[in-house]
């Protein structure tokens, strides 16, 4: 007797081809379900912006606003037309688009973090989002509460935020992410020994991120400036190019001659950076999950990170941590690795062990169980 497969729609809300963690998460969920759950589910990926006009004449800010308007006007229509057993909204920060979706649809939502809400509440040392963004945040929070039994979180930190900040009474299961296969395939069979990690004959500290305030790139520059005064090392910043504020900060710290920027590296380029870096510096103010520390561990790169958000649970005992604004402590941790090869090798081995908690098989198992539980409660 042929088993009837359930159909799952993975709903994407970012422009196709746009770099970023949400596109990576969409590919990851599609991959692990196709690899480990093909006998349970047929998977379709639905990008709600696929028919959205490009608006090439508009500025990035206006393009974002127009895309939000498109989603608000069309999302419920697109989702209600889907003939699927389950709709999985991959980014809970877009929960507001579910307003108007039929109550007969089975919906699950991945919540990565509540950074926009916490920013609007003054939790971070930055200004509150603008009025339009605050409206969407409020709408989205209401939808998350409505679907509280259908939420999953990418970390215990995020699950606790849902309970503590939003008052979600139903505990949200934690579905940890795995490593990105696109990066794993570039890991060499034999990694460079830690003492041999150099770039153009010089040691370097690596940072991966964007210019969002929560990535704390100012803290990266300030911590590196302290390290550079005591140890001959460079800084490589990979990801989004520095904005003018960060360039001015680097100039005021007198480190312009000691760092390089690798804008938006490919996975192959990123793999080479991880492989050759002496350590990863990742002092985020907040992370819902945080891939870079795990990616660094994959390539035998020691990690110095902040002790906030999800990072302590993700890195376990395999990283040196400090408060994101404690630049002296972060710098001292960097110096500990740079000056102590034995300590570095110890934490590299801890990193390899830590990675065993974040496999594709475990992620698929957790997703299958979560889907099955929600489908058993289908209207």
N, C-alpha and C positions, 0 to 999 in steps of 0.2 A: 504494500500500500504506500503510495507516494505521500510524503509529508508536505503539508501546505506551509509555505514560508510566509512569515509576517513581513510586511513592507514598512521600512523606516525611511522617513524623509529627514535628512540632515539639513537644517536651514541655516544658510550663510547670509550675513548682513553686511559684508564688506565688498568693495569693488574687486572683481576678478583680477588676479595678478598683482594685487597690492601686497607689498611685503608686510609681515607682522605676525604676531602670535596667533591671531584668530584664524588666518588662512592655514597656518601650520597645524592648529588644533583640528580644523575641519579635515585636512588630509589624514591626520593621525587616526581620528575616529573612523573614517571611511576605510582606512587600511586595516586596522585591527579587527573590525567587524568582517571585512571581506576575507581576512586571513584565518580568523579563529571562529567565526560565527556564520559561515556561509550556509550551514545546514539549519540555521535558525531564522536568519533574516536576509531579505533582499534589500539592499541599501541604495537610495537615491539621494544625490546632493542637489539641493535647490537653492540657487542664489537669488534672493529677492530683488537684487539690484541689476539683474541681467538685462531687463528691458528699460532700465533707467537711462534717460538721455545723458550724454557726456558733458554737456554744458562747457565746452572748452574755453569759452570767452569769460567764464567766471573765475573769481579768486578762489583759493582753496577753502577759505572760510565760507563763502557763499555756496560753493559746490557741496560742502558738507551739509549746510542748511537745506539746500534743495534736495539732497539725497534723503535727509530725514523727512522732508515733506512727502517725497515719493513713497517712502516706506509707510508713513502714516496713512496715506490715501489708498495704497494698493495692497499692503501686506495681508490684511484680513481677507480680501477677495482672493488673493493668490493661495493662501493657506486653506481657505474653505473649499476651494476647487480640488485640492489634492485628494486622490483616492488611495489613501495609505492607512495602515493600522496605527501608526504612531508618528508624531511630529516631534523632532528633537531640535529645539532652538539652542544653537551652540554657544550663544553669547547672551547671558542674562542681562547685560546692560542695555539690551534692546527689547526687554520684556514689554515695553509700552506698545509694541506693534501687535501684541496678541489681543488687544482690546478689539472686540468684535468677532473674534474667532468662535465658531460654534462650540457650545458646551458638550456636544457629542464627539468632539475630536479629543483623542488621547494625546496629551502634550507633556513633554518633559523639558526641563530647562537646566543647562549647565551655568552655574554662577561661578565666575572666576574670582571676582573681588567686588568690594563695595567702595572702591576708591572715589568715584564721583560723589556718592552720598556723603562719605566721610569728609571730603573736601568741602562740600556745601555746609557741613556742620562745624567747620573750623578746626578739624582735627589736625590738619597739616598747616605748616607755616607759609601758606600761599593764599592768594585771593580766592573767593568763592567763584564757582562757575557763573556764566552770564544767565540772564533771566530765561532765555529759551532752553538752555541746558538744564536749569533747575526745574523747569516745567516737565521736561522729559524724565528727569530723575524721579520726581514725585509720582508721575504716571507709572513709571516702571516699578517703583516700590509697591504701589497698590496692586499691580498685576502679580508680582512675586508673592505677596501675601495671599492672593486669591489661589495661586497654584502651589501653595506651600508644601503640599504632599507630593508634589511632582518635581521638586528641586533636588539637584545633586551639586555638591561643591567639589572643587579641585584640591582642597586642603582642609584640615581640621580648623585652621585659622579662619578660613572663609565661612565654614559651617557655624563656627562660634559667633562670627559677626552677624550672620543671618538671624541667629537666635537672640543675641544681645542687643543689636542695634535695630533690627526690623521687628523683633518680637515674634519671629517664626516659632510656633509652638511644636510643630512636627519636626523631629530631628532630621536634618538633611544628610543622606549618606555621602561619604567622602570617596570619590573616584579619582585616585591619583593618576596623573598622566605618565606616559612612558617617554623614553628618549625618542627623538625624531629619527626615523629610519634614514631620511635624506642625509643626515649628518653621520650616523653610525656607519654607513657604507664607505665613508672616506677615512675611517680609522685604519691606520697601517697595521700590518700584522705584528710588527715589532716597534714599540714606541721608543723614542729617544730617551736614554738615561737622563735623569733630572740635571746632573751637572753639565750635560751637553746641550741644554736648551738655550740657544742664542738666536738672535736675528741680526744678520749683518755683523757678526762677531760681538754682539752686545746683548746683555740680559734685558728683558723688558717685562713690565707689568701690563696685563691685559684688562680692558674693561669692555663689556658688551652692553649696548643699551640705546635708548633714544633720549630726546631732550625733555621728556615729560618730567615734571618736578619730582615725582616719586622715585625716579631712577637716581636722583641725587648726584648728578654729574659734577655739581659744584663741590660736593664732598669728595669725589674722586680726585679732582684737581688739588684740593687743599691737602688731602692725605698724601698724595704723591709728592707734593712740594716738600713735605717734611721728610719723606723717604729719600728724595733725591739729594738732599743736603748731607745725608750720611752714607749713601751707597750709590755707586755709579750705575744707574739703571735708567732706562727709558720707559715711557708710557705709550701704549698703543690703544687708541679709542676706536672701536669698531661699531658700526651701526649708522645711525643718522648723523650727518655732518653737524658740527657744533654751530649753535646759533650765536649771534653777536654778543649776547650777555656772557656766554661761556668763553668766547674768545677774549673779551675784556678781562674776565676773571683770570684767565691764564696769563695774560700780559701783566696784570697787577701782581701775580705771584712769581713772575719772572721765570716761567717754565716753557715759554714758547719754543725754545730751542731743544727741548728735551722730550717732546712727544710728537706722535704722528697720528693722523686720522685715516682710517680705512672705511670710506663710506659704503654702507650696505654691501658687505662682502657676500659672495656666493657661499654655499655650504662647503665647497671644496676649499676656498680661501679661508673660511672660518676654521675649518679643521686644521689647516696648517698653522694658524695663529694659536689655537689651543695647544697644539703639539709642541710648539717652540716657546711658549710663554713660561716664565718662571713661576707665575701665579696669576690667578684671577682676582681682581678687586671689584666687589659687587656690594656697595654699601647702600642699597635702596632704602628709602623711607618705608616702603611697603611693597609686598609682592603677594598676589593671590596664590601663586605657585612658584614660578621662577625657574626657567629652564637652564640659564647659563651655568650656575654652579654644578648641576648634574652633568652638563655637557663637558665642562672642564674636567670633572672627575673621570669621565670616559677616556679622556686623552692623557690621564696621569698628570693633571695640572693642579697644584694645591690651590685652595680657595680661602680668601679672606672676605667675609661678608658681614652685613648688619645682623642684629639679633631681633629684628622686628617682623611682623606679619607671619608669613608661612615659612620663612627661611630656616628658623631653628628646627622645625619638624622635617623639612626637606633635606637639609644637609646632615642632620643627626650629629654624630661626634666626629664628622669628617671634615670640619672646617674650623678656622679660628674666627670668632665673632666679637663684635663690639657695637655700641650704639651708633647709629648712622651719623650723628653730629660729633662723635668723639674722634676727631681726626688724629689726635695723638695716639690713641689706642689702636686705631686702624693702621696707622703708619708703623707702629711697633710690631704689630702682627706681620706686616709685610717684611719688615727687617728680620724678624725671627726666621721666616722661611728663606729669605735671601742669604742669610749668614749661617744657616744651620742645615746642611744637606741631609743629615740624619733625620731631623724633624720633618723636613719636606717629604722624604721617602716614606716615613711613617704615615703621614696624612694622605699620601697618594694611595697607599694600600687600604687605608680606611675608606677612601673614596670608592675604590673598586668594590669593596664589600657593601657599601651603602647603596650602590646601583642595583643590587639584587632586589630591592624593594619596588623598583619602578620598571617592570617588564611589560612588553606588549601583551603577553599571555594573561597577566594579572589584570591589566586594564580591560581587556576583552571580557574576561570572566566577570568582573564587576559590572560592566555595561550590560551584559546578557542578563544578569540577575536583576539589575535595576529595571530594564525594559520589561522583563517577565513579570515583575511585581506590579508595575504600573498597568500593564495590559490586563492583568487579572482583576484590576479595579475599573476597567473600561466601562463607560456608560452603556 
